[in-house]
């Protein structure tokens, strides 16, 4: 006879990683940006996905001219 706690397993709410199959959550993560949004339950694969950079910190292509 297996011993159960009577609690339902908490599943991943993020679903960012391609490996995520609604695995059991053991981490917390914000959905899009590191400093914005609520903390949601996340599996390890989704917790490891890097956050998106806010637009003000994204670097665009810049042309650099040599003055030699």
PQR file of N, CA, C, O and H, with PARSE charges and radii, in Angstrom:
ATOM      1  N   UNK A   1       0.835  -1.179   0.000 -0.4000 1.5000
ATOM      2  CA  UNK A   1       0.000   0.000   0.000 -0.0000 2.0000
ATOM      3  C   UNK A   1       0.883   1.247   0.000  0.5500 1.7000
ATOM      4  O   UNK A   1       1.779   1.387   0.833 -0.5500 1.4000
ATOM      5  N   UNK A   2       0.619   2.141  -0.937 -0.4000 1.5000
ATOM      6  CA  UNK A   2       1.441   3.347  -1.015 -0.0000 2.0000
ATOM      7  C   UNK A   2       0.902   4.413  -0.079  0.5500 1.7000
ATOM      8  O   UNK A   2      -0.304   4.531   0.137 -0.5500 1.4000
ATOM      9  H   UNK A   2      -0.108   2.028  -1.614  0.4000 1.0000
ATOM     10  N   UNK A   3       1.802   5.161   0.454 -0.4000 1.5000
ATOM     11  CA  UNK A   3       1.446   6.208   1.400 -0.0000 2.0000
ATOM     12  C   UNK A   3       1.249   7.512   0.641  0.5500 1.7000
ATOM     13  O   UNK A   3       2.142   7.912  -0.105 -0.5500 1.4000
ATOM     14  H   UNK A   3       2.782   5.065   0.278  0.4000 1.0000
ATOM     15  N   UNK A   4       0.129   8.183   0.798 -0.4000 1.5000
ATOM     16  CA  UNK A   4      -0.128   9.454   0.125 -0.0000 2.0000
ATOM     17  C   UNK A   4      -0.379  10.533   1.158  0.5500 1.7000
ATOM     18  O   UNK A   4      -0.792  10.259   2.285 -0.5500 1.4000
ATOM     19  H   UNK A   4      -0.597   7.857   1.404  0.4000 1.0000
ATOM     20  N   UNK A   5      -0.123  11.757   0.753 -0.4000 1.5000
ATOM     21  CA  UNK A   5      -0.314  12.884   1.666 -0.0000 2.0000
ATOM     22  C   UNK A   5      -1.727  13.434   1.581  0.5500 1.7000
ATOM     23  O   UNK A   5      -2.155  14.161   2.478 -0.5500 1.4000
ATOM     24  H   UNK A   5       0.212  11.980  -0.163  0.4000 1.0000
ATOM     25  N   UNK A   6      -2.460  13.106   0.526 -0.4000 1.5000
ATOM     26  CA  UNK A   6      -3.800  13.642   0.364 -0.0000 2.0000
ATOM     27  C   UNK A   6      -3.825  14.969  -0.360  0.5500 1.7000
ATOM     28  O   UNK A   6      -4.895  15.536  -0.577 -0.5500 1.4000
ATOM     29  H   UNK A   6      -2.112  12.516  -0.202  0.4000 1.0000
ATOM     30  N   UNK A   7      -2.649  15.480  -0.743 -0.4000 1.5000
ATOM     31  CA  UNK A   7      -2.567  16.737  -1.472 -0.0000 2.0000
ATOM     32  C   UNK A   7      -2.413  16.466  -2.960  0.5500 1.7000
ATOM     33  O   UNK A   7      -1.761  15.503  -3.363 -0.5500 1.4000
ATOM     34  H   UNK A   7      -1.779  15.020  -0.567  0.4000 1.0000
ATOM     35  N   UNK A   8      -3.015  17.319  -3.766 -0.4000 1.5000
ATOM     36  CA  UNK A   8      -2.859  17.204  -5.211 -0.0000 2.0000
ATOM     37  C   UNK A   8      -1.505  17.804  -5.596  0.5500 1.7000
ATOM     38  O   UNK A   8      -1.105  18.835  -5.056 -0.5500 1.4000
ATOM     39  H   UNK A   8      -3.545  18.101  -3.439  0.4000 1.0000
ATOM     40  N   UNK A   9      -0.809  17.165  -6.519 -0.4000 1.5000
ATOM     41  CA  UNK A   9       0.495  17.664  -6.964 -0.0000 2.0000
ATOM     42  C   UNK A   9       0.316  19.005  -7.677  0.5500 1.7000
ATOM     43  O   UNK A   9      -0.605  19.176  -8.476 -0.5500 1.4000
ATOM     44  H   UNK A   9      -1.134  16.327  -6.958  0.4000 1.0000
ATOM     45  N   UNK A  10       1.201  19.947  -7.381 -0.4000 1.5000
ATOM     46  CA  UNK A  10       1.163  21.264  -8.025 -0.0000 2.0000
ATOM     47  C   UNK A  10       1.863  21.141  -9.370  0.5500 1.7000
ATOM     48  O   UNK A  10       2.993  20.660  -9.441 -0.5500 1.4000
ATOM     49  H   UNK A  10       1.949  19.809  -6.732  0.4000 1.0000
ATOM     50  N   UNK A  11       1.200  21.572 -10.432 -0.4000 1.5000
ATOM     51  CA  UNK A  11       1.734  21.465 -11.782 -0.0000 2.0000
ATOM     52  C   UNK A  11       2.286  22.806 -12.253  0.5500 1.7000
ATOM     53  O   UNK A  11       1.908  23.857 -11.736 -0.5500 1.4000
ATOM     54  H   UNK A  11       0.281  21.963 -10.374  0.4000 1.0000
ATOM     55  N   UNK A  12       3.185  22.762 -13.240 -0.4000 1.5000
ATOM     56  CA  UNK A  12       3.801  23.948 -13.819 -0.0000 2.0000
ATOM     57  C   UNK A  12       2.740  24.821 -14.487  0.5500 1.7000
ATOM     58  O   UNK A  12       1.908  24.323 -15.245 -0.5500 1.4000
ATOM     59  H   UNK A  12       3.492  21.908 -13.660  0.4000 1.0000
ATOM     60  N   UNK A  13       2.775  26.126 -14.203 -0.4000 1.5000
ATOM     61  CA  UNK A  13       1.851  27.083 -14.802 -0.0000 2.0000
ATOM     62  C   UNK A  13       2.508  27.909 -15.900  0.5500 1.7000
ATOM     63  O   UNK A  13       1.816  28.632 -16.616 -0.5500 1.4000
ATOM     64  H   UNK A  13       3.451  26.530 -13.587  0.4000 1.0000
ATOM     65  N   UNK A  14       3.811  27.821 -16.048 -0.4000 1.5000
ATOM     66  CA  UNK A  14       4.547  28.690 -16.963 -0.0000 2.0000
ATOM     67  C   UNK A  14       4.533  28.169 -18.401  0.5500 1.7000
ATOM     68  O   UNK A  14       4.162  28.900 -19.319 -0.5500 1.4000
ATOM     69  H   UNK A  14       4.373  27.234 -15.466  0.4000 1.0000
ATOM     70  N   UNK A  15       4.924  26.939 -18.599 -0.4000 1.5000
ATOM     71  CA  UNK A  15       4.955  26.282 -19.911 -0.0000 2.0000
ATOM     72  C   UNK A  15       5.813  27.027 -20.941  0.5500 1.7000
ATOM     73  O   UNK A  15       5.366  27.255 -22.065 -0.5500 1.4000
ATOM     74  H   UNK A  15       5.225  26.345 -17.853  0.4000 1.0000
ATOM     75  N   UNK A  16       7.036  27.406 -20.570 -0.4000 1.5000
ATOM     76  CA  UNK A  16       7.955  28.096 -21.482 -0.0000 2.0000
ATOM     77  C   UNK A  16       8.854  27.122 -22.232  0.5500 1.7000
ATOM     78  O   UNK A  16       9.137  27.315 -23.414 -0.5500 1.4000
ATOM     79  H   UNK A  16       7.400  27.221 -19.657  0.4000 1.0000
ATOM     80  N   UNK A  17       9.287  26.109 -21.565 -0.4000 1.5000
ATOM     81  CA  UNK A  17      10.237  25.165 -22.130 -0.0000 2.0000
ATOM     82  C   UNK A  17       9.531  24.164 -23.038  0.5500 1.7000
ATOM     83  O   UNK A  17       8.404  23.748 -22.769 -0.5500 1.4000
ATOM     84  H   UNK A  17       9.057  25.952 -20.605  0.4000 1.0000
ATOM     85  N   UNK A  18      10.206  23.789 -24.109 -0.4000 1.5000
ATOM     86  CA  UNK A  18       9.663  22.768 -25.012 -0.0000 2.0000
ATOM     87  C   UNK A  18       9.612  21.411 -24.322  0.5500 1.7000
ATOM     88  O   UNK A  18       8.848  20.535 -24.726 -0.5500 1.4000
ATOM     89  H   UNK A  18      11.121  24.127 -24.327  0.4000 1.0000
ATOM     90  N   UNK A  19      10.424  21.235 -23.279 -0.4000 1.5000
ATOM     91  CA  UNK A  19      10.467  19.974 -22.533 -0.0000 2.0000
ATOM     92  C   UNK A  19       9.350  19.897 -21.493  0.5500 1.7000
ATOM     93  O   UNK A  19       9.119  18.834 -20.916 -0.5500 1.4000
ATOM     94  H   UNK A  19      11.045  21.947 -22.951  0.4000 1.0000
ATOM     95  N   UNK A  20       8.659  21.006 -21.249 -0.4000 1.5000
ATOM     96  CA  UNK A  20       7.623  21.039 -20.219 -0.0000 2.0000
ATOM     97  C   UNK A  20       6.413  20.234 -20.667  0.5500 1.7000
ATOM     98  O   UNK A  20       5.874  20.441 -21.754 -0.5500 1.4000
ATOM     99  H   UNK A  20       8.846  21.869 -21.717  0.4000 1.0000
ATOM    100  N   UNK A  21       6.006  19.328 -19.821 -0.4000 1.5000
ATOM    101  CA  UNK A  21       4.812  18.515 -20.060 -0.0000 2.0000
ATOM    102  C   UNK A  21       3.888  18.631 -18.852  0.5500 1.7000
ATOM    103  O   UNK A  21       3.318  17.643 -18.388 -0.5500 1.4000
ATOM    104  H   UNK A  21       6.444  19.160 -18.938  0.4000 1.0000
ATOM    105  N   UNK A  22       3.754  19.859 -18.355 -0.4000 1.5000
ATOM    106  CA  UNK A  22       2.995  20.112 -17.116 -0.0000 2.0000
ATOM    107  C   UNK A  22       3.576  19.291 -15.972  0.5500 1.7000
ATOM    108  O   UNK A  22       2.846  18.677 -15.194 -0.5500 1.4000
ATOM    109  H   UNK A  22       4.216  20.661 -18.732  0.4000 1.0000
ATOM    110  N   UNK A  23       4.904  19.291 -15.887 -0.4000 1.5000
ATOM    111  CA  UNK A  23       5.602  18.579 -14.825 -0.0000 2.0000
ATOM    112  C   UNK A  23       5.234  19.158 -13.466  0.5500 1.7000
ATOM    113  O   UNK A  23       4.688  20.257 -13.368 -0.5500 1.4000
ATOM    114  H   UNK A  23       5.497  19.789 -16.520  0.4000 1.0000
ATOM    115  N   UNK A  24       5.541  18.409 -12.437 -0.4000 1.5000
ATOM    116  CA  UNK A  24       5.303  18.918 -11.093 -0.0000 2.0000
ATOM    117  C   UNK A  24       6.204  20.112 -10.828  0.5500 1.7000
ATOM    118  O   UNK A  24       7.389  20.110 -11.159 -0.5500 1.4000
ATOM    119  H   UNK A  24       5.985  17.516 -12.517  0.4000 1.0000
ATOM    120  N   UNK A  25       5.611  21.122 -10.227 -0.4000 1.5000
ATOM    121  CA  UNK A  25       6.334  22.360  -9.954 -0.0000 2.0000
ATOM    122  C   UNK A  25       7.079  22.259  -8.635  0.5500 1.7000
ATOM    123  O   UNK A  25       6.588  21.681  -7.665 -0.5500 1.4000
ATOM    124  H   UNK A  25       4.648  21.123  -9.958  0.4000 1.0000
ATOM    125  N   UNK A  26       8.262  22.829  -8.618 -0.4000 1.5000
ATOM    126  CA  UNK A  26       9.045  22.901  -7.395 -0.0000 2.0000
ATOM    127  C   UNK A  26       9.784  24.228  -7.327  0.5500 1.7000
ATOM    128  O   UNK A  26      10.615  24.442  -6.444 -0.5500 1.4000
ATOM    129  H   UNK A  26       8.661  23.298  -9.405  0.4000 1.0000
ATOM    130  N   UNK A  27       9.475  25.120  -8.271 -0.4000 1.5000
ATOM    131  CA  UNK A  27      10.146  26.405  -8.400 -0.0000 2.0000
ATOM    132  C   UNK A  27       9.095  27.487  -8.567  0.5500 1.7000
ATOM    133  O   UNK A  27       7.929  27.197  -8.833 -0.5500 1.4000
ATOM    134  H   UNK A  27       8.801  24.945  -8.988  0.4000 1.0000
ATOM    135  N   UNK A  28       9.515  28.735  -8.411 -0.4000 1.5000
ATOM    136  CA  UNK A  28       8.653  29.882  -8.688 -0.0000 2.0000
ATOM    137  C   UNK A  28       9.346  30.731  -9.735  0.5500 1.7000
ATOM    138  O   UNK A  28      10.570  30.856  -9.734 -0.5500 1.4000
ATOM    139  H   UNK A  28      10.462  28.970  -8.195  0.4000 1.0000
ATOM    140  N   UNK A  29       8.562  31.313 -10.628 -0.4000 1.5000
ATOM    141  CA  UNK A  29       9.123  32.105 -11.708 -0.0000 2.0000
ATOM    142  C   UNK A  29       8.087  33.109 -12.165  0.5500 1.7000
ATOM    143  O   UNK A  29       6.883  32.859 -12.092 -0.5500 1.4000
ATOM    144  H   UNK A  29       7.568  31.211 -10.629  0.4000 1.0000
ATOM    145  N   UNK A  30       8.565  34.244 -12.635 -0.4000 1.5000
ATOM    146  CA  UNK A  30       7.680  35.221 -13.249 -0.0000 2.0000
ATOM    147  C   UNK A  30       7.572  34.881 -14.733  0.5500 1.7000
ATOM    148  O   UNK A  30       8.529  34.376 -15.320 -0.5500 1.4000
ATOM    149  H   UNK A  30       9.542  34.448 -12.694  0.4000 1.0000
ATOM    150  N   UNK A  31       6.429  35.148 -15.341 -0.4000 1.5000
ATOM    151  CA  UNK A  31       6.210  34.680 -16.713 -0.0000 2.0000
ATOM    152  C   UNK A  31       7.130  35.287 -17.774  0.5500 1.7000
ATOM    153  O   UNK A  31       7.657  34.550 -18.608 -0.5500 1.4000
ATOM    154  H   UNK A  31       5.652  35.558 -14.864  0.4000 1.0000
ATOM    155  N   UNK A  32       7.339  36.619 -17.769 -0.4000 1.5000
ATOM    156  CA  UNK A  32       8.041  37.235 -18.887 -0.0000 2.0000
ATOM    157  C   UNK A  32       9.325  37.939 -18.473  0.5500 1.7000
ATOM    158  O   UNK A  32      10.394  37.649 -19.010 -0.5500 1.4000
ATOM    159  H   UNK A  32       6.910  37.217 -17.092  0.4000 1.0000
ATOM    160  N   UNK A  33       9.227  38.852 -17.532 -0.4000 1.5000
ATOM    161  CA  UNK A  33      10.382  39.642 -17.108 -0.0000 2.0000
ATOM    162  C   UNK A  33      10.737  39.319 -15.655  0.5500 1.7000
ATOM    163  O   UNK A  33       9.869  38.959 -14.860 -0.5500 1.4000
ATOM    164  H   UNK A  33       8.359  39.088 -17.095  0.4000 1.0000
ATOM    165  N   UNK A  34      12.009  39.450 -15.323 -0.4000 1.5000
ATOM    166  CA  UNK A  34      12.468  39.105 -13.985 -0.0000 2.0000
ATOM    167  C   UNK A  34      11.892  40.023 -12.907  0.5500 1.7000
ATOM    168  O   UNK A  34      11.694  39.581 -11.775 -0.5500 1.4000
ATOM    169  H   UNK A  34      12.714  39.743 -15.969  0.4000 1.0000
ATOM    170  N   UNK A  35      11.624  41.274 -13.225 -0.4000 1.5000
ATOM    171  CA  UNK A  35      11.177  42.234 -12.220 -0.0000 2.0000
ATOM    172  C   UNK A  35       9.697  42.584 -12.309  0.5500 1.7000
ATOM    173  O   UNK A  35       9.227  43.441 -11.561 -0.5500 1.4000
ATOM    174  H   UNK A  35      11.785  41.633 -14.144  0.4000 1.0000
ATOM    175  N   UNK A  36       8.948  41.939 -13.210 -0.4000 1.5000
ATOM    176  CA  UNK A  36       7.535  42.263 -13.382 -0.0000 2.0000
ATOM    177  C   UNK A  36       6.677  41.020 -13.308  0.5500 1.7000
ATOM    178  O   UNK A  36       7.092  39.931 -13.706 -0.5500 1.4000
ATOM    179  H   UNK A  36       9.330  41.242 -13.818  0.4000 1.0000
ATOM    180  N   UNK A  37       5.488  41.198 -12.799 -0.4000 1.5000
ATOM    181  CA  UNK A  37       4.514  40.119 -12.811 -0.0000 2.0000
ATOM    182  C   UNK A  37       4.491  39.329 -11.520  0.5500 1.7000
ATOM    183  O   UNK A  37       5.324  39.499 -10.629 -0.5500 1.4000
ATOM    184  H   UNK A  37       5.151  42.083 -12.476  0.4000 1.0000
ATOM    185  N   UNK A  38       3.511  38.468 -11.462 -0.4000 1.5000
ATOM    186  CA  UNK A  38       3.345  37.645 -10.270 -0.0000 2.0000
ATOM    187  C   UNK A  38       4.218  36.398 -10.359  0.5500 1.7000
ATOM    188  O   UNK A  38       4.613  35.986 -11.450 -0.5500 1.4000
ATOM    189  H   UNK A  38       2.834  38.330 -12.185  0.4000 1.0000
ATOM    190  N   UNK A  39       4.514  35.805  -9.219 -0.4000 1.5000
ATOM    191  CA  UNK A  39       5.275  34.571  -9.159 -0.0000 2.0000
ATOM    192  C   UNK A  39       4.315  33.407  -9.386  0.5500 1.7000
ATOM    193  O   UNK A  39       3.275  33.317  -8.734 -0.5500 1.4000
ATOM    194  H   UNK A  39       4.194  36.139  -8.333  0.4000 1.0000
ATOM    195  N   UNK A  40       4.663  32.524 -10.305 -0.4000 1.5000
ATOM    196  CA  UNK A  40       3.838  31.363 -10.609 -0.0000 2.0000
ATOM    197  C   UNK A  40       4.626  30.090 -10.336  0.5500 1.7000
ATOM    198  O   UNK A  40       5.857  30.107 -10.299 -0.5500 1.4000
ATOM    199  H   UNK A  40       5.507  32.597 -10.836  0.4000 1.0000
ATOM    200  N   UNK A  41       3.913  28.992 -10.147 -0.4000 1.5000
ATOM    201  CA  UNK A  41       4.559  27.696  -9.957 -0.0000 2.0000
ATOM    202  C   UNK A  41       5.198  27.260 -11.266  0.5500 1.7000
ATOM    203  O   UNK A  41       4.606  27.410 -12.335 -0.5500 1.4000
ATOM    204  H   UNK A  41       2.914  28.978 -10.177  0.4000 1.0000
ATOM    205  N   UNK A  42       6.406  26.721 -11.180 -0.4000 1.5000
ATOM    206  CA  UNK A  42       7.162  26.364 -12.375 -0.0000 2.0000
ATOM    207  C   UNK A  42       7.918  25.059 -12.159  0.5500 1.7000
ATOM    208  O   UNK A  42       8.348  24.754 -11.047 -0.5500 1.4000
ATOM    209  H   UNK A  42       6.887  26.599 -10.312  0.4000 1.0000
ATOM    210  N   UNK A  43       8.074  24.288 -13.244 -0.4000 1.5000
ATOM    211  CA  UNK A  43       8.926  23.103 -13.189 -0.0000 2.0000
ATOM    212  C   UNK A  43      10.377  23.536 -13.407  0.5500 1.7000
ATOM    213  O   UNK A  43      10.634  24.694 -13.736 -0.5500 1.4000
ATOM    214  H   UNK A  43       7.725  24.536 -14.147  0.4000 1.0000
ATOM    215  N   UNK A  44      11.305  22.634 -13.231 -0.4000 1.5000
ATOM    216  CA  UNK A  44      12.727  22.978 -13.361 -0.0000 2.0000
ATOM    217  C   UNK A  44      13.085  23.432 -14.766  0.5500 1.7000
ATOM    218  O   UNK A  44      13.849  24.385 -14.923 -0.5500 1.4000
ATOM    219  H   UNK A  44      11.097  21.693 -12.964  0.4000 1.0000
ATOM    220  N   UNK A  45      12.552  22.773 -15.797 -0.4000 1.5000
ATOM    221  CA  UNK A  45      12.882  23.135 -17.170 -0.0000 2.0000
ATOM    222  C   UNK A  45      12.454  24.571 -17.480  0.5500 1.7000
ATOM    223  O   UNK A  45      13.217  25.328 -18.081 -0.5500 1.4000
ATOM    224  H   UNK A  45      11.931  21.999 -15.669  0.4000 1.0000
ATOM    225  N   UNK A  46      11.261  24.942 -17.079 -0.4000 1.5000
ATOM    226  CA  UNK A  46      10.781  26.302 -17.336 -0.0000 2.0000
ATOM    227  C   UNK A  46      11.507  27.331 -16.476  0.5500 1.7000
ATOM    228  O   UNK A  46      11.718  28.459 -16.922 -0.5500 1.4000
ATOM    229  H   UNK A  46      10.642  24.327 -16.591  0.4000 1.0000
ATOM    230  N   UNK A  47      11.888  26.972 -15.270 -0.4000 1.5000
ATOM    231  CA  UNK A  47      12.609  27.892 -14.391 -0.0000 2.0000
ATOM    232  C   UNK A  47      13.992  28.206 -14.946  0.5500 1.7000
ATOM    233  O   UNK A  47      14.541  29.270 -14.657 -0.5500 1.4000
ATOM    234  H   UNK A  47      11.717  26.055 -14.909  0.4000 1.0000
ATOM    235  N   UNK A  48      14.562  27.310 -15.732 -0.4000 1.5000
ATOM    236  CA  UNK A  48      15.886  27.520 -16.311 -0.0000 2.0000
ATOM    237  C   UNK A  48      15.865  28.384 -17.577  0.5500 1.7000
ATOM    238  O   UNK A  48      16.917  28.853 -18.011 -0.5500 1.4000
ATOM    239  H   UNK A  48      14.117  26.447 -15.967  0.4000 1.0000
ATOM    240  N   UNK A  49      14.704  28.601 -18.169 -0.4000 1.5000
ATOM    241  CA  UNK A  49      14.604  29.429 -19.380 -0.0000 2.0000
ATOM    242  C   UNK A  49      14.961  30.874 -19.033  0.5500 1.7000
ATOM    243  O   UNK A  49      14.473  31.399 -18.033 -0.5500 1.4000
ATOM    244  H   UNK A  49      13.849  28.220 -17.817  0.4000 1.0000
ATOM    245  N   UNK A  50      15.810  31.533 -19.846 -0.4000 1.5000
ATOM    246  CA  UNK A  50      16.183  32.918 -19.541 -0.0000 2.0000
ATOM    247  C   UNK A  50      14.994  33.866 -19.721  0.5500 1.7000
ATOM    248  O   UNK A  50      14.117  33.640 -20.554 -0.5500 1.4000
ATOM    249  H   UNK A  50      16.206  31.106 -20.659  0.4000 1.0000
ATOM    250  N   UNK A  51      14.991  34.928 -18.919 -0.4000 1.5000
ATOM    251  CA  UNK A  51      13.954  35.947 -19.040 -0.0000 2.0000
ATOM    252  C   UNK A  51      14.187  36.792 -20.283  0.5500 1.7000
ATOM    253  O   UNK A  51      15.320  36.958 -20.734 -0.5500 1.4000
ATOM    254  H   UNK A  51      15.704  35.112 -18.242  0.4000 1.0000
ATOM    255  N   UNK A  52      13.102  37.322 -20.829 -0.4000 1.5000
ATOM    256  CA  UNK A  52      13.185  38.256 -21.949 -0.0000 2.0000
ATOM    257  C   UNK A  52      13.700  39.593 -21.415  0.5500 1.7000
ATOM    258  O   UNK A  52      13.331  40.010 -20.317 -0.5500 1.4000
ATOM    259  H   UNK A  52      12.182  37.187 -20.462  0.4000 1.0000
ATOM    260  N   UNK A  53      14.563  40.270 -22.200 -0.4000 1.5000
ATOM    261  CA  UNK A  53      15.065  41.568 -21.787 -0.0000 2.0000
ATOM    262  C   UNK A  53      14.034  42.639 -22.116  0.5500 1.7000
ATOM    263  O   UNK A  53      13.433  42.604 -23.190 -0.5500 1.4000
ATOM    264  H   UNK A  53      14.863  39.932 -23.092  0.4000 1.0000
ATOM    265  N   UNK A  54      13.815  43.602 -21.200 -0.4000 1.5000
ATOM    266  CA  UNK A  54      12.941  44.719 -21.535 -0.0000 2.0000
ATOM    267  C   UNK A  54      13.502  45.494 -22.720  0.5500 1.7000
ATOM    268  O   UNK A  54      14.713  45.500 -22.940 -0.5500 1.4000
ATOM    269  H   UNK A  54      14.303  43.630 -20.327  0.4000 1.0000
ATOM    270  N   UNK A  55      12.635  46.143 -23.479 -0.4000 1.5000
ATOM    271  CA  UNK A  55      13.047  46.831 -24.709 -0.0000 2.0000
ATOM    272  C   UNK A  55      14.140  47.864 -24.483  0.5500 1.7000
ATOM    273  O   UNK A  55      15.013  48.028 -25.335 -0.5500 1.4000
ATOM    274  H   UNK A  55      11.651  46.138 -23.301  0.4000 1.0000
ATOM    275  N   UNK A  56      14.111  48.567 -23.349 -0.4000 1.5000
ATOM    276  CA  UNK A  56      15.118  49.598 -23.116 -0.0000 2.0000
ATOM    277  C   UNK A  56      16.518  49.020 -22.926  0.5500 1.7000
ATOM    278  O   UNK A  56      17.501  49.755 -23.021 -0.5500 1.4000
ATOM    279  H   UNK A  56      13.401  48.434 -22.657  0.4000 1.0000
ATOM    280  N   UNK A  57      16.627  47.712 -22.658 -0.4000 1.5000
ATOM    281  CA  UNK A  57      17.934  47.089 -22.486 -0.0000 2.0000
ATOM    282  C   UNK A  57      18.364  46.241 -23.673  0.5500 1.7000
ATOM    283  O   UNK A  57      19.487  45.739 -23.699 -0.5500 1.4000
ATOM    284  H   UNK A  57      15.828  47.115 -22.581  0.4000 1.0000
ATOM    285  N   UNK A  58      17.490  46.075 -24.650 -0.4000 1.5000
ATOM    286  CA  UNK A  58      17.852  45.287 -25.823 -0.0000 2.0000
ATOM    287  C   UNK A  58      18.776  46.118 -26.702  0.5500 1.7000
ATOM    288  O   UNK A  58      18.571  47.317 -26.889 -0.5500 1.4000
ATOM    289  H   UNK A  58      16.577  46.483 -24.629  0.4000 1.0000
ATOM    290  N   UNK A  59      19.789  45.461 -27.233 -0.4000 1.5000
ATOM    291  CA  UNK A  59      20.738  46.160 -28.100 -0.0000 2.0000
ATOM    292  C   UNK A  59      20.361  45.893 -29.546  0.5500 1.7000
ATOM    293  O   UNK A  59      20.164  44.750 -29.959 -0.5500 1.4000
ATOM    294  H   UNK A  59      19.955  44.487 -27.081  0.4000 1.0000
ATOM    295  N   UNK A  60      20.269  46.960 -30.293 -0.4000 1.5000
ATOM    296  CA  UNK A  60      20.006  46.839 -31.724 -0.0000 2.0000
ATOM    297  C   UNK A  60      21.321  46.809 -32.465  0.5500 1.7000
ATOM    298  O   UNK A  60      22.385  46.987 -31.871 -0.5500 1.4000
ATOM    299  H   UNK A  60      20.429  47.889 -29.958  0.4000 1.0000
ATOM    300  N   UNK A  61      21.250  46.587 -33.739 -0.4000 1.5000
ATOM    301  CA  UNK A  61      22.476  46.606 -34.537 -0.0000 2.0000
ATOM    302  C   UNK A  61      22.950  48.043 -34.645  0.5500 1.7000
ATOM    303  O   UNK A  61      22.187  48.934 -35.019 -0.5500 1.4000
ATOM    304  H   UNK A  61      20.387  46.442 -34.222  0.4000 1.0000
ATOM    305  N   UNK A  62      24.222  48.262 -34.314 -0.4000 1.5000
ATOM    306  CA  UNK A  62      24.793  49.582 -34.371 -0.0000 2.0000
ATOM    307  C   UNK A  62      25.938  49.579 -35.366  0.5500 1.7000
ATOM    308  O   UNK A  62      26.748  48.653 -35.402 -0.5500 1.4000
ATOM    309  H   UNK A  62      24.842  47.538 -34.010  0.4000 1.0000
ATOM    310  N   UNK A  63      25.992  50.620 -36.166 -0.4000 1.5000
ATOM    311  CA  UNK A  63      27.102  50.692 -37.116 -0.0000 2.0000
ATOM    312  C   UNK A  63      28.260  51.427 -36.442  0.5500 1.7000
ATOM    313  O   UNK A  63      28.075  52.479 -35.832 -0.5500 1.4000
ATOM    314  H   UNK A  63      25.333  51.372 -36.138  0.4000 1.0000
ATOM    315  N   UNK A  64      29.427  50.866 -36.563 -0.4000 1.5000
ATOM    316  CA  UNK A  64      30.616  51.445 -35.958 -0.0000 2.0000
ATOM    317  C   UNK A  64      31.566  51.794 -37.094  0.5500 1.7000
ATOM    318  O   UNK A  64      31.922  50.939 -37.904 -0.5500 1.4000
ATOM    319  H   UNK A  64      29.578  50.011 -37.059  0.4000 1.0000
ATOM    320  N   UNK A  65      31.969  53.046 -37.145 -0.4000 1.5000
ATOM    321  CA  UNK A  65      32.905  53.462 -38.198 -0.0000 2.0000
ATOM    322  C   UNK A  65      34.286  53.634 -37.624  0.5500 1.7000
ATOM    323  O   UNK A  65      34.449  54.140 -36.514 -0.5500 1.4000
ATOM    324  H   UNK A  65      31.680  53.741 -36.486  0.4000 1.0000
ATOM    325  N   UNK A  66      35.280  53.216 -38.374 -0.4000 1.5000
ATOM    326  CA  UNK A  66      36.672  53.364 -37.938 -0.0000 2.0000
ATOM    327  C   UNK A  66      37.172  54.735 -38.372  0.5500 1.7000
ATOM    328  O   UNK A  66      36.979  55.147 -39.516 -0.5500 1.4000
ATOM    329  H   UNK A  66      35.147  52.805 -39.276  0.4000 1.0000
ATOM    330  N   UNK A  67      37.800  55.417 -37.470 -0.4000 1.5000
ATOM    331  CA  UNK A  67      38.345  56.748 -37.770 -0.0000 2.0000
ATOM    332  C   UNK A  67      39.854  56.689 -37.911  0.5500 1.7000
ATOM    333  O   UNK A  67      40.533  57.622 -37.482 -0.5500 1.4000
ATOM    334  H   UNK A  67      37.957  55.083 -36.541  0.4000 1.0000
ATOM    335  N   UNK A  68      40.404  55.648 -38.487 -0.4000 1.5000
ATOM    336  CA  UNK A  68      41.863  55.507 -38.654 -0.0000 2.0000
ATOM    337  C   UNK A  68      42.315  56.052 -39.960  0.5500 1.7000
ATOM    338  O   UNK A  68      43.507  56.015 -40.265 -0.5500 1.4000
ATOM    339  H   UNK A  68      39.853  54.890 -38.836  0.4000 1.0000
TER
END
